[in-house]
Amino acid sequence: MSMPTGSPSTGAATAPVAGNAVAIKNFAFAPTTLKVKVGTKVTWTNQDTDAHTVTSSGQGGPLRSAALATHATYSYTFTKPGTYAYLCTVHPFMTATVEVTS
């Protein structure tokens, strides 16, 4: 009698980080790429002692938070598919992306 080899597939691929939360800590957005479905409300939480913003890169993007103090949050509900690049205007080296699919 032989035993089956391998593990059963769950059908879920190990995709880049999915969810609806982004941590701002150590002068970085974590995860740097978040994948969500249309209609998802994403919340950013500042865990640093310095203020940070969540601001769309380029012009006309939807993300425009005020400066977030420690433990402050900013939320945005994504209503259209696309790739949304953003940064912290206080620390422009802090960049990340939200990828929205339908």
Biotite code that builds the C-alpha atoms (Angstrom):
import biotite.structure as struc

atoms = struc.array([
    struc.Atom([0.000, 0.000, 0.000], chain_id="A", res_id=1, res_name="MET", atom_name="CA", element="C"),
    struc.Atom([1.509, 3.340, -0.992], chain_id="A", res_id=2, res_name="SER", atom_name="CA", element="C"),
    struc.Atom([0.925, 6.639, 0.734], chain_id="A", res_id=3, res_name="MET", atom_name="CA", element="C"),
    struc.Atom([0.004, 9.697, -1.315], chain_id="A", res_id=4, res_name="PRO", atom_name="CA", element="C"),
    struc.Atom([2.866, 12.090, -1.784], chain_id="A", res_id=5, res_name="THR", atom_name="CA", element="C"),
    struc.Atom([2.806, 15.860, -1.606], chain_id="A", res_id=6, res_name="GLY", atom_name="CA", element="C"),
    struc.Atom([0.365, 18.013, 0.237], chain_id="A", res_id=7, res_name="SER", atom_name="CA", element="C"),
    struc.Atom([-3.174, 18.726, -0.835], chain_id="A", res_id=8, res_name="PRO", atom_name="CA", element="C"),
    struc.Atom([-3.630, 21.977, -2.690], chain_id="A", res_id=9, res_name="SER", atom_name="CA", element="C"),
    struc.Atom([-5.824, 24.526, -1.007], chain_id="A", res_id=10, res_name="THR", atom_name="CA", element="C"),
    struc.Atom([-6.330, 26.390, -4.276], chain_id="A", res_id=11, res_name="GLY", atom_name="CA", element="C"),
    struc.Atom([-4.965, 29.607, -2.750], chain_id="A", res_id=12, res_name="ALA", atom_name="CA", element="C"),
    struc.Atom([-1.678, 30.754, -4.175], chain_id="A", res_id=13, res_name="ALA", atom_name="CA", element="C"),
    struc.Atom([0.750, 32.488, -1.880], chain_id="A", res_id=14, res_name="THR", atom_name="CA", element="C"),
    struc.Atom([0.178, 35.930, -3.355], chain_id="A", res_id=15, res_name="ALA", atom_name="CA", element="C"),
    struc.Atom([1.800, 39.182, -2.290], chain_id="A", res_id=16, res_name="PRO", atom_name="CA", element="C"),
    struc.Atom([0.343, 40.540, 0.907], chain_id="A", res_id=17, res_name="VAL", atom_name="CA", element="C"),
    struc.Atom([-3.428, 40.876, 0.866], chain_id="A", res_id=18, res_name="ALA", atom_name="CA", element="C"),
    struc.Atom([-5.526, 42.443, 3.566], chain_id="A", res_id=19, res_name="GLY", atom_name="CA", element="C"),
    struc.Atom([-6.678, 45.889, 4.495], chain_id="A", res_id=20, res_name="ASN", atom_name="CA", element="C"),
    struc.Atom([-4.057, 47.275, 6.895], chain_id="A", res_id=21, res_name="ALA", atom_name="CA", element="C"),
    struc.Atom([-0.759, 49.066, 6.366], chain_id="A", res_id=22, res_name="VAL", atom_name="CA", element="C"),
    struc.Atom([1.599, 49.791, 9.242], chain_id="A", res_id=23, res_name="ALA", atom_name="CA", element="C"),
    struc.Atom([3.808, 52.857, 9.141], chain_id="A", res_id=24, res_name="ILE", atom_name="CA", element="C"),
    struc.Atom([6.855, 51.947, 11.200], chain_id="A", res_id=25, res_name="LYS", atom_name="CA", element="C"),
    struc.Atom([10.605, 52.417, 11.102], chain_id="A", res_id=26, res_name="ASN", atom_name="CA", element="C"),
    struc.Atom([10.148, 55.051, 8.383], chain_id="A", res_id=27, res_name="PHE", atom_name="CA", element="C"),
    struc.Atom([8.531, 52.552, 5.998], chain_id="A", res_id=28, res_name="ALA", atom_name="CA", element="C"),
    struc.Atom([5.117, 51.349, 4.880], chain_id="A", res_id=29, res_name="PHE", atom_name="CA", element="C"),
    struc.Atom([4.522, 47.661, 5.615], chain_id="A", res_id=30, res_name="ALA", atom_name="CA", element="C"),
    struc.Atom([3.682, 45.937, 3.380], chain_id="A", res_id=31, res_name="PRO", atom_name="CA", element="C"),
    struc.Atom([5.217, 47.898, 0.516], chain_id="A", res_id=32, res_name="THR", atom_name="CA", element="C"),
    struc.Atom([2.763, 46.262, -1.898], chain_id="A", res_id=33, res_name="THR", atom_name="CA", element="C"),
    struc.Atom([-0.778, 45.561, -0.724], chain_id="A", res_id=34, res_name="LEU", atom_name="CA", element="C"),
    struc.Atom([-3.256, 43.743, -2.977], chain_id="A", res_id=35, res_name="LYS", atom_name="CA", element="C"),
    struc.Atom([-6.969, 44.370, -2.420], chain_id="A", res_id=36, res_name="VAL", atom_name="CA", element="C"),
    struc.Atom([-10.276, 43.970, -4.232], chain_id="A", res_id=37, res_name="LYS", atom_name="CA", element="C"),
    struc.Atom([-12.409, 46.910, -5.361], chain_id="A", res_id=38, res_name="VAL", atom_name="CA", element="C"),
    struc.Atom([-14.501, 48.148, -2.425], chain_id="A", res_id=39, res_name="GLY", atom_name="CA", element="C"),
    struc.Atom([-11.832, 47.398, 0.198], chain_id="A", res_id=40, res_name="THR", atom_name="CA", element="C"),
    struc.Atom([-11.257, 50.004, 2.887], chain_id="A", res_id=41, res_name="LYS", atom_name="CA", element="C"),
    struc.Atom([-7.541, 50.195, 3.678], chain_id="A", res_id=42, res_name="VAL", atom_name="CA", element="C"),
    struc.Atom([-6.367, 51.713, 6.964], chain_id="A", res_id=43, res_name="THR", atom_name="CA", element="C"),
    struc.Atom([-2.870, 53.047, 7.583], chain_id="A", res_id=44, res_name="TRP", atom_name="CA", element="C"),
    struc.Atom([-1.661, 53.322, 11.199], chain_id="A", res_id=45, res_name="THR", atom_name="CA", element="C"),
    struc.Atom([1.365, 55.393, 12.176], chain_id="A", res_id=46, res_name="ASN", atom_name="CA", element="C"),
    struc.Atom([3.477, 53.440, 14.659], chain_id="A", res_id=47, res_name="GLN", atom_name="CA", element="C"),
    struc.Atom([6.432, 55.843, 14.536], chain_id="A", res_id=48, res_name="ASP", atom_name="CA", element="C"),
    struc.Atom([7.015, 58.796, 16.841], chain_id="A", res_id=49, res_name="THR", atom_name="CA", element="C"),
    struc.Atom([7.508, 61.070, 13.795], chain_id="A", res_id=50, res_name="ASP", atom_name="CA", element="C"),
    struc.Atom([4.543, 62.338, 11.773], chain_id="A", res_id=51, res_name="ALA", atom_name="CA", element="C"),
    struc.Atom([3.925, 60.768, 8.354], chain_id="A", res_id=52, res_name="HIS", atom_name="CA", element="C"),
    struc.Atom([1.456, 61.250, 5.515], chain_id="A", res_id=53, res_name="THR", atom_name="CA", element="C"),
    struc.Atom([-0.205, 58.901, 3.039], chain_id="A", res_id=54, res_name="VAL", atom_name="CA", element="C"),
    struc.Atom([-0.178, 60.840, -0.231], chain_id="A", res_id=55, res_name="THR", atom_name="CA", element="C"),
    struc.Atom([-0.659, 59.659, -3.813], chain_id="A", res_id=56, res_name="SER", atom_name="CA", element="C"),
    struc.Atom([2.435, 59.902, -6.003], chain_id="A", res_id=57, res_name="SER", atom_name="CA", element="C"),
    struc.Atom([2.068, 62.293, -8.925], chain_id="A", res_id=58, res_name="GLY", atom_name="CA", element="C"),
    struc.Atom([-0.964, 64.483, -9.395], chain_id="A", res_id=59, res_name="GLN", atom_name="CA", element="C"),
    struc.Atom([-4.632, 63.693, -9.036], chain_id="A", res_id=60, res_name="GLY", atom_name="CA", element="C"),
    struc.Atom([-4.360, 60.575, -6.887], chain_id="A", res_id=61, res_name="GLY", atom_name="CA", element="C"),
    struc.Atom([-7.004, 59.891, -4.253], chain_id="A", res_id=62, res_name="PRO", atom_name="CA", element="C"),
    struc.Atom([-4.735, 59.477, -1.216], chain_id="A", res_id=63, res_name="LEU", atom_name="CA", element="C"),
    struc.Atom([-4.284, 62.700, 0.745], chain_id="A", res_id=64, res_name="ARG", atom_name="CA", element="C"),
    struc.Atom([-3.951, 62.269, 4.481], chain_id="A", res_id=65, res_name="SER", atom_name="CA", element="C"),
    struc.Atom([-3.092, 64.961, 6.949], chain_id="A", res_id=66, res_name="ALA", atom_name="CA", element="C"),
    struc.Atom([0.123, 64.505, 8.924], chain_id="A", res_id=67, res_name="ALA", atom_name="CA", element="C"),
    struc.Atom([-0.515, 61.461, 11.125], chain_id="A", res_id=68, res_name="LEU", atom_name="CA", element="C"),
    struc.Atom([0.707, 61.657, 14.697], chain_id="A", res_id=69, res_name="ALA", atom_name="CA", element="C"),
    struc.Atom([1.768, 58.520, 16.581], chain_id="A", res_id=70, res_name="THR", atom_name="CA", element="C"),
    struc.Atom([-1.080, 55.936, 16.600], chain_id="A", res_id=71, res_name="HIS", atom_name="CA", element="C"),
    struc.Atom([-3.203, 58.072, 14.256], chain_id="A", res_id=72, res_name="ALA", atom_name="CA", element="C"),
    struc.Atom([-4.945, 56.342, 11.355], chain_id="A", res_id=73, res_name="THR", atom_name="CA", element="C"),
    struc.Atom([-6.024, 57.211, 7.829], chain_id="A", res_id=74, res_name="TYR", atom_name="CA", element="C"),
    struc.Atom([-8.490, 55.154, 5.798], chain_id="A", res_id=75, res_name="SER", atom_name="CA", element="C"),
    struc.Atom([-9.481, 55.118, 2.145], chain_id="A", res_id=76, res_name="TYR", atom_name="CA", element="C"),
    struc.Atom([-11.926, 52.874, 0.268], chain_id="A", res_id=77, res_name="THR", atom_name="CA", element="C"),
    struc.Atom([-10.676, 51.902, -3.189], chain_id="A", res_id=78, res_name="PHE", atom_name="CA", element="C"),
    struc.Atom([-13.539, 51.980, -5.710], chain_id="A", res_id=79, res_name="THR", atom_name="CA", element="C"),
    struc.Atom([-11.663, 51.492, -8.997], chain_id="A", res_id=80, res_name="LYS", atom_name="CA", element="C"),
    struc.Atom([-9.125, 48.876, -10.139], chain_id="A", res_id=81, res_name="PRO", atom_name="CA", element="C"),
    struc.Atom([-5.591, 50.094, -10.669], chain_id="A", res_id=82, res_name="GLY", atom_name="CA", element="C"),
    struc.Atom([-2.175, 50.519, -9.113], chain_id="A", res_id=83, res_name="THR", atom_name="CA", element="C"),
    struc.Atom([-2.005, 53.323, -6.571], chain_id="A", res_id=84, res_name="TYR", atom_name="CA", element="C"),
    struc.Atom([1.529, 54.471, -5.753], chain_id="A", res_id=85, res_name="ALA", atom_name="CA", element="C"),
    struc.Atom([1.926, 56.645, -2.675], chain_id="A", res_id=86, res_name="TYR", atom_name="CA", element="C"),
    struc.Atom([4.522, 58.225, -0.430], chain_id="A", res_id=87, res_name="LEU", atom_name="CA", element="C"),
    struc.Atom([5.042, 60.196, 2.751], chain_id="A", res_id=88, res_name="CYS", atom_name="CA", element="C"),
    struc.Atom([5.418, 63.880, 1.845], chain_id="A", res_id=89, res_name="THR", atom_name="CA", element="C"),
    struc.Atom([7.450, 64.487, 5.004], chain_id="A", res_id=90, res_name="VAL", atom_name="CA", element="C"),
    struc.Atom([9.864, 61.649, 4.134], chain_id="A", res_id=91, res_name="HIS", atom_name="CA", element="C"),
    struc.Atom([9.656, 61.149, 0.307], chain_id="A", res_id=92, res_name="PRO", atom_name="CA", element="C"),
    struc.Atom([11.929, 58.085, 0.425], chain_id="A", res_id=93, res_name="PHE", atom_name="CA", element="C"),
    struc.Atom([8.999, 56.243, 2.038], chain_id="A", res_id=94, res_name="MET", atom_name="CA", element="C"),
    struc.Atom([7.059, 54.776, -0.892], chain_id="A", res_id=95, res_name="THR", atom_name="CA", element="C"),
    struc.Atom([4.582, 51.937, -1.373], chain_id="A", res_id=96, res_name="ALA", atom_name="CA", element="C"),
    struc.Atom([1.796, 50.698, -3.640], chain_id="A", res_id=97, res_name="THR", atom_name="CA", element="C"),
    struc.Atom([-1.771, 49.428, -3.369], chain_id="A", res_id=98, res_name="VAL", atom_name="CA", element="C"),
    struc.Atom([-2.862, 47.153, -6.231], chain_id="A", res_id=99, res_name="GLU", atom_name="CA", element="C"),
    struc.Atom([-6.648, 47.051, -6.643], chain_id="A", res_id=100, res_name="VAL", atom_name="CA", element="C"),
    struc.Atom([-8.348, 44.321, -8.669], chain_id="A", res_id=101, res_name="THR", atom_name="CA", element="C"),
    struc.Atom([-11.995, 43.827, -9.522], chain_id="A", res_id=102, res_name="SER", atom_name="CA", element="C"),
])
